[in-house]
Amino acid sequence: MGRAPNFTLAADETLESLLGETYAARVARVPLQLGETGVDPFGLDPQFAKYALLWVAWMHRHYFRSEVFGIENVPKGRMLVISNHSGQIPIDGMMIGASMFMDAEPPRIVRAMVEKWASSLPFVSLFFSRVGQVTGVPENARRLLEQGEALLVFPEGSRGISKPFDQRYQLTDFGLGFMRLAIETQTPIVPVAVVGAEEQYISVANVERFAKLFRMPAFPVIPQWFVPGGQLPLPTRYRIYFGEPLTFQGDPDDDDSVIEEKVQAVRQTIQSMLNRGTKERKHIFW
Amino acid sequence: MQPRAKPSRALPSPDKTTVLVTGVCGRLGKRLVRVLHRNVRVVGVDRRPFADKPKDVMHEQLDMRRKKLKDVFRNFKIDAVVHLGIMHDPRASAAEHHSWNVAGFGKLLDYISQFEVPKLVVLSSANAYGPQAGNAQFLTEDAPLLGGQNFSDIRDLIEVDMLAQSFFWKLPATETVVLRPVHIVGTVRNAASNFLRLSTIPTVMGFDPMVQIIHEDDVVASIVRALEPNTRGIFNLAGTEPLPLSRLVALTGRPTVAIPHALARPILEQMWNFRLTTFPPPELDHIRFVCMVDDRRARDQLGFRPANSARECVTSLASGKW
């Protein structure tokens, strides 16, 4: 009995020092639709998210020592945050989420569209749902945007995150769904480039046969995982660039080729942000 | 005008609307009748006897697949049919299940078109969508009915829903309403209510999906609304606001036990084989994945607002005789 409140207290204090204000005060400024049980319709539970945030915030500030650029570009209402995806494990998503909550004003809880496969995994699905992540289907995205939420989409999907090391910072193909959604719901697109995640886990290959066998989206080969302590990501320095919001007009049901052009515009923007970011940094680790 | 009913029956005033309720002896049917019979004439149809029926309710104890059902349509001028007589007994043989649900409902539809009944209300279920990892958080009425994908025993229930849908264009003169409520909770004896009545409630370790439940009286209220003229279409009924399954279980105040899915499934299968449980193994997916609905259409077009909260649903589990 005695330990639990102490832990809660310690958690609150640590978070307060990381956030510069109490967690409750910050959450109060986030536009949320909590029900009677304190959980939102998609399963986000701020009381649960607090403990997740505790170590995400610590990673953001002290482990990856993220540098955030252009956070003032984040608009107020609904938005689609479109980012490159890298690093084998979606830590990049967590760090974007952390900077939107810790560095943006007003703070936002960004909701990522999670691979359907993750929703079938025990604990993972539960964790994702309670910290506000949603299953990646268009109906969910549309509904969240109608509610004025901030949505994080990785149009590269699992192709991007499981890139081997030799293809780092080269964007793979973008899906077109996010653009149709943005046009349909008249949502501004915030392009984001994450530099630093590619080097956290160095994957030398992606064995597709095993991926198929285990019904996983990818099967990366990461040598550092066989070294004691190598299971942790390498403490690279994250650089997160938020670009100016882009808006697109047109017919959401247009031909793929027409949509593709608009998607390419976003892709180019992110690629050039990535190029600039990798050029600007002096070292991977600091 | 000649009276249509047999003279032996004491009928209320003939200008009253007559509603035929199938499956009237179920718990939901009885509750519906108690609400309906004050304003309309109710004719019940069921294989089972209707022991404590209100005096002004007529009950025909018959099998829906029998020709005798036609006499009911012949004898009474039916103004609306409420179809609750759907069998969902996972222990029943597949053939019996299918013939009752599909052939029986087919007969009913034949008579509805033959006797030009202006209204049909079918109680389907949101479970027809099926719990799936890749489900949208809130399924709309246009979502495909995939419930049978991993649970083949409920395919005929989906067929009933489809048959009712085909009525929209086959017989546009009849206003057809298909209601798809989420898990109905109350004195009813369905899987959801039985689950919440277990003395120790099992959960699947690492899963805690958001759930919606609806109080049986809210379902009754929605059927009454659906009977109003000029309503037609498919309506999801969402009931309470969504809450995590764990919070719902906590409301019952009962102990829980979390079992890993890799164990839970084979255990349940064995228990099912040895008839130690009433839950078919595929129903495990309901406590793993979301299967929630978007009820905006019911709110806008039916004007339906559920009156009972999750707490009230759980309280009503124990009340009433069962």
Interface residues (C-beta under 8 A of the other chain):
Chain A: G35 E36 T37 V39 P41 F42 G43 D45 K116 W117 S119 S120 L121 P122 F123 V124 S125 L126 S129 R130 V134 T135 V137 E139 N140 R143
Chain B: A133 G134 N135 A136 Q137 F138 L139 T140 V204 M205 G206 F207 D208 P209 M210 E241 P242 L243 P244 R247 P260 H261 F289 V290 D294 S309
